[in-house]
């Protein structure tokens, strides 16, 4: 049923500020949505509807993984609260099949081409009185009805997020990348890496072979997940030993990390921050890795999703790896702050977005039009993009105050002398901005930032 899609949201660990500022910035989802026409229309599955979307009280508020078995079509949900849910009736019901309600903060699920299901459960959540299933790694031979514990003996007793990757060319080979939740004395996050044979239960602890270069771990010297925020793991479709793993930065191993990295650094370091780090990013790539996907029939082609968008390499075996930026024609920005001109006759809006840009928009307040295409973009070049966004927030506050004092607009205040000033005569807009349409900007409370 290639025309049937499922979608779920919620980000349990929602920002890089989590580990160093004491909060975890979550973003709740709204349940699971289903499309039966290739994504043209969507319906919320009643079995996953949250009675109160402002409160974390549903297993489907935070969905870490939504996956469909390639052999049975069963829908599996790995969430941030309880464990693994499954549906055999197209989403009409989702019983819990592994874990316990409010017992596990992280879980994951993956499939072998032979139909075997593997899953992970994190350690006990704070305040949970009893655990139905112990934390660790599990497998199921009957589509998730029953489970067998295959946790390696050296698996950490307490751990946060774990990712699973099953080798497409050998469904018995399972790799597990785990963040324990601890930071080591040298500043690295304590990452563990295991290889498991799900058929025999044999396992190898290869944690000591993960990349460890000189320099700041969060800037590419090691796999750094920013306290669960960014982690990826994938296996090349035609080679069970070719593994891609990463956090802020992307690494590869041709032998499944059976040995430490050898040779030049660009043999292992293939994306994210620059190699060597010089305050920039890897050519045509970006930092904070969020997802990986190999092309189903072209095993050398790898797609990468990160905080900079979507990228692809046609040859993941190359040294260095050549990436292509595929960010074309869509608008997807995380705004930290917006400000509206204080002048009653001015209808311009400025917004500070995360990552690479601070963008000023001009729009007409009396028409039902989305964000205007006619805008000026001020790019900010920095590797510490999240921190730059916070700085942009503070800057917007200051600019708004100055603009009010000067009786002018923010765009005119910050435009360089050589730039063409914004024109409030610009009334038409044609660019699409999902979920953003203003009927009257004056109806929005005026904010300084």
C-alpha positions in Angstrom: 0.0 0.0 0.0 2.5 2.6 -1.2 -0.3 5.2 -1.3 -0.8 5.0 2.5 1.3 7.3 4.7 1.5 7.8 8.4 2.9 10.9 10.1 3.6 11.7 13.8 5.3 14.6 15.6 6.7 15.6 18.9 10.3 16.2 19.9 11.1 15.0 23.4 14.5 16.6 23.4 14.0 19.7 21.4 17.1 21.9 21.5 20.9 22.1 21.8 20.4 24.2 24.9 19.3 21.2 26.8 22.5 20.0 28.3 24.1 23.3 29.2 21.1 25.3 30.3 19.2 22.9 32.4 16.0 22.6 30.3 14.9 20.3 27.5 12.7 22.4 25.3 10.2 19.8 24.2 7.7 20.2 21.4 4.5 18.1 21.7 2.9 16.4 18.7 -0.8 16.0 18.2 -1.2 12.3 17.6 -0.7 10.2 14.5 -2.1 11.3 11.1 -2.9 9.0 8.2 -3.1 9.6 4.4 -4.5 7.1 1.9 -3.9 9.3 -1.2 -0.1 9.7 -1.2 -0.2 12.7 1.3 -2.8 14.8 -0.5 -5.1 14.7 2.5 -4.6 13.7 6.1 -6.8 12.5 9.0 -6.0 12.3 12.7 -6.4 8.7 13.9 -9.0 8.9 16.7 -7.1 6.2 18.6 -4.2 8.6 19.0 -6.1 11.8 19.7 -5.0 13.7 22.8 -7.8 15.0 25.0 -5.6 18.0 26.0 -2.9 19.1 23.5 -1.4 21.4 26.0 -0.5 18.7 28.5 1.8 15.7 28.2 -0.8 13.0 28.9 -0.7 10.8 25.9 1.6 8.1 24.5 1.4 9.8 21.2 2.5 13.3 22.3 6.1 12.4 21.6 6.8 9.8 18.9 10.4 8.9 18.5 9.9 6.5 15.7 7.0 5.6 13.4 7.8 2.5 11.3 5.9 0.0 9.2 7.0 -3.6 8.9 8.1 -4.3 5.3 6.9 -7.9 5.6 3.5 -7.6 7.3 2.5 -3.9 7.1 2.0 -3.7 10.9 2.5 -0.1 12.2 4.9 0.2 15.1 5.3 3.3 17.3 8.3 3.9 19.5 7.5 6.7 21.9 9.1 8.9 24.6 7.2 7.6 27.6 6.3 4.0 27.6 7.8 1.8 24.8 6.6 0.1 21.7 3.0 0.2 20.4 1.7 -1.6 17.4 -1.4 -1.6 15.1 -2.6 -4.4 12.9 -5.8 -2.7 11.9 -4.6 0.4 10.0 -4.3 2.6 13.1 -7.7 2.0 14.6 -6.0 0.7 17.8 -2.5 0.8 19.2 -2.0 -1.6 22.1 1.3 -1.4 24.1 3.4 -4.5 23.3 6.7 -3.8 24.9 7.5 -1.6 27.9 5.2 0.0 30.4 3.2 3.2 30.7 5.4 6.1 31.8 8.4 3.8 32.4 10.8 4.5 29.5 11.8 7.9 28.3 13.3 6.6 25.0 12.6 3.6 22.7 13.3 2.6 19.1 12.2 0.0 16.6 13.7 -1.5 13.4 13.1 -4.4 11.1 15.1 -7.1 9.3 14.3 -8.2 5.8 13.4 -11.6 7.3 10.5 -10.0 9.4 12.4 -10.0 12.7 11.5 -6.9 14.8 14.1 -5.4 17.1 13.5 -2.7 19.7 15.2 -0.8 22.5 13.9 0.5 25.8 15.8 3.2 27.9 16.4 3.0 31.6 13.5 3.7 34.0 12.0 7.1 33.9 12.1 9.2 37.1 9.3 8.4 39.4 8.3 5.1 37.7 7.4 2.6 40.5 7.9 -0.6 38.5 9.1 -1.8 35.2 7.2 -4.3 33.0 10.3 -4.9 30.9 13.9 -4.2 31.8 15.8 -1.6 29.8 17.8 -3.0 26.9 17.5 -4.6 23.4 14.7 -7.0 22.4 13.7 -9.0 19.3 10.4 -10.5 18.1 9.9 -13.3 15.6 6.1 -13.0 15.6 5.5 -9.4 14.5 5.7 -7.9 18.0 3.4 -10.3 19.8 6.1 -11.7 22.1 9.7 -10.4 22.7 13.0 -11.9 23.7 15.7 -10.0 25.6 19.0 -9.9 23.6 20.7 -7.1 25.6 24.5 -7.4 25.4 26.2 -8.1 28.7 28.3 -4.9 28.4 25.2 -2.7 27.7 25.1 0.3 30.1 22.8 -0.2 33.1 21.5 3.3 32.8 21.1 5.0 29.4 19.1 7.5 27.5 18.5 7.3 23.8 19.5 4.3 21.7 19.3 4.0 17.9 19.0 0.7 16.0 20.1 -0.2 12.5 19.7 -3.6 10.9 21.9 -4.5 8.0 19.7 -4.9 4.8 22.1 -7.4 3.4 22.1 -9.6 6.5 19.0 -9.2 8.7 20.7 -10.9 11.6 23.2 -8.1 12.1 22.0 -5.3 14.4 24.0 -2.2 15.4 23.1 -0.1 18.5 24.3 3.4 19.2 23.6 4.5 22.7 24.0 7.7 24.8 24.3 6.9 28.5 23.4 10.4 29.6 26.8 11.0 31.1 29.7 13.2 30.1 33.3 11.9 30.4 36.2 13.8 32.0 37.5 14.9 28.6 34.2 16.6 27.7 33.0 13.8 25.4 29.5 12.5 25.8 29.6 8.8 26.9 28.5 7.1 23.7 28.3 3.2 23.4 28.3 1.1 20.3 27.4 -2.6 20.0 27.1 -5.1 17.3 24.6 -7.9 17.9 23.8 -11.1 16.0 20.0 -11.4 16.6 20.0 -15.0 15.5 22.5 -16.2 18.0 22.5 -13.5 20.7 26.2 -13.0 20.3 27.4 -9.4 20.7 30.5 -7.2 20.6 31.2 -4.0 22.5 32.9 -1.7 20.0 32.5 1.5 22.0 36.2 2.2 22.3 36.5 2.3 18.5 34.2 5.2 18.0 36.0 8.3 16.5 37.9 10.4 19.1 40.0 13.2 17.6 41.6 16.2 19.3 39.5 19.3 19.8 36.1 20.1 21.1 33.8 17.0 20.9 30.7 19.1 20.0 32.6 20.6 17.0 33.4 17.3 15.3 36.1 15.6 17.4 33.7 12.8 18.4 30.1 11.6 18.1 28.3 14.3 20.2 24.5 14.1 20.5 23.9 17.3 22.4 22.2 15.3 25.1 20.0 13.1 22.8 19.1 15.9 20.4 21.0 14.7 17.3 21.9 11.1 16.7 21.9 9.0 13.5 22.8 5.4 12.5 22.6 3.6 9.2 24.1 0.5 7.4 24.9 0.5 3.7 22.4 -1.7 1.9 25.0 -4.0 0.2 27.6 -4.1 2.9 26.8 -5.2 6.5 30.1 -3.7 7.7 29.7 -0.2 6.2 28.2 1.9 9.0 27.4 5.6 9.2 27.0 7.1 12.6 26.9 10.6 13.9 25.7 13.4 16.2 26.7 17.0 15.4 29.1 15.5 12.9 28.9 12.5 10.6 31.3 9.6 10.6 31.7 6.3 8.7 33.4 3.0 9.2 34.1 0.3 6.6 34.3 -2.4 9.2 31.5 -1.6 11.5 33.8 0.2 14.0 35.6 -3.2 14.6 38.8 -1.1 14.9 39.5 2.6 15.7 39.7 5.0 12.7 42.8 4.6 10.6 44.5 6.8 8.0 43.6 10.4 7.2 40.7 11.9 9.1 38.6 12.4 6.0 38.4 8.7 5.6 36.1 8.6 8.7 34.9 12.2 9.1 32.4 12.7 6.2 30.0 15.5 7.2 28.7 18.0 9.7 31.5 20.3 11.0 34.5 21.0 8.8 37.5 18.7 8.7 39.6 19.9 10.4 37.3 22.3 12.2 38.1 25.9 11.3 34.9 27.5 12.5 32.9 26.2 9.5 31.0 23.3 8.2 31.8 20.4 5.8 31.5 21.4 2.1 27.8 21.4 1.0 26.7 19.7 4.3 25.7 20.9 7.7 25.7 20.1 11.4 23.4 18.3 13.9 22.4 15.1 12.1 18.8 14.1 12.4 18.2 11.3 9.8 19.8 9.1 7.2 18.3 7.2 4.3 20.1 5.1 1.6 18.5 4.9 -1.9 16.7 1.5 -2.2 18.4 0.6 -5.4 21.6 2.7 -5.5 23.6 1.6 -2.4 26.2 4.3 -2.8 23.6 7.1 -2.6 23.0 8.4 0.9 20.5 11.1 1.8 21.2 13.2 4.9 18.8 15.4 6.9 20.2 17.8 9.5 19.6 21.2 10.9 20.7 22.7 7.6 18.1 20.8 5.5 18.5 17.9 3.1 21.7 16.8 1.4 22.7 13.9 -0.8 25.9 12.2 -1.8 26.0 10.0 -4.9 29.1 8.1 -3.6 29.3 7.6 0.1 32.4 5.5 -0.4 34.4 8.4 -1.8 37.2 10.2 0.0 36.3 12.9 0.7 32.6 12.5 0.4 31.0 15.0 -2.0 27.6 16.3 -1.0 24.9 18.2 -2.9 22.6 20.7 -1.2 19.0 19.7 -2.1 17.2 22.6 -0.3 15.0 23.8 -3.1 11.6 25.5 -3.2 10.4 24.9 0.4 10.2 27.1 3.4 11.1 25.6 6.7 12.4 27.9 9.4 12.4 27.9 13.2 11.7 31.5 14.3 13.1 32.5 17.6 11.6 35.9 17.6 9.5 38.3 15.4 8.9 42.0 15.6 6.3 44.2 14.0 6.9 47.9 13.2 5.7 50.3 15.8 4.4 52.7 13.2 0.7 52.5 12.5 1.3 53.1 8.8 4.0 50.5 8.4 3.1 46.9 7.8 6.6 45.3 7.8 7.6 42.3 10.0 11.1 41.1 10.8 11.9 37.6 12.1 15.0 36.0 13.5 15.4 32.3 12.5 17.6 29.5 13.7 20.6 28.3 11.8 21.8 30.5 8.9 19.7 33.5 8.5 17.8 36.5 9.9 15.0 37.4 7.5 12.9 40.5 7.2 9.5 40.2 5.6 7.2 42.7 4.1 3.5 41.9 3.8 0.1 43.5 3.3 -2.1 43.6 6.4 -5.4 43.8 4.7 -5.3 40.7 2.4 -5.3 37.0 3.2 -1.8 36.5 1.9 1.1 34.4 3.2 4.6 35.7 3.8 5.8 37.9 1.0 8.4 36.7 -1.4 9.9 40.2 -1.6 12.2 40.2 1.3 15.8 41.0 2.3 17.8 38.3 4.0 20.7 39.0 6.3 22.9 35.9 6.6 24.9 35.2 9.7 27.9 33.0 9.2 28.6 31.0 12.3 29.0 27.4 13.4 27.3 28.0 16.7 24.0 28.6 15.0 21.6 28.0 17.8 23.5 30.4 20.0 23.5 32.9 17.1 19.7 32.6 17.0 19.5 33.5 20.7 21.8 36.5 20.0 19.4 37.4 17.1 16.5 37.4 19.6 18.3 39.8 21.9 19.3 42.0 18.9 15.7 42.1 17.7 14.7 43.4 21.1 17.3 46.1 21.0 16.4 47.1 17.4 12.7 47.3 18.2 13.4 49.7 21.1 15.8 51.8 18.9 13.2 51.9 16.1 10.5 53.2 18.4 12.8 55.9 19.8 13.8 57.0 16.3 10.3 56.8 14.9 11.3 54.5 12.1 11.1 50.8 11.2 13.4 48.0 12.0 14.3 47.1 8.4 15.1 50.7 7.6 17.1 51.0 10.8 19.4 48.0 10.0 19.6 48.3 6.2 23.1 49.1 4.9 23.4 52.4 3.2 23.9 50.8 -0.2 20.8 48.6 0.2 17.5 49.4 -1.4 15.3 50.4 1.5 12.1 48.4 2.2 9.0 49.8 0.6 5.7 49.7 2.3 4.2 50.0 -1.2 5.0 46.3 -1.6 1.5 44.8 -1.2 1.6 41.6 -3.1 3.0 38.3 -2.0 3.2 35.0 -3.8 5.5 32.7 -1.8 3.9 30.0 0.3 4.5 29.7 4.0 2.8 26.6 5.5 0.6 27.5 8.4 1.4 31.3 8.2 -1.3 33.6 6.9 -2.0 37.0 8.3 -5.3 38.7 7.7 -4.4 41.9 9.6 -1.0 42.4 11.1 -2.5 45.1 13.4 -4.6 42.5 15.0 -1.5 40.8 16.3 -0.2 42.2 19.6 2.8 44.4 19.0 5.9 42.9 20.4 9.4 44.3 21.0 10.9 40.9 20.1 
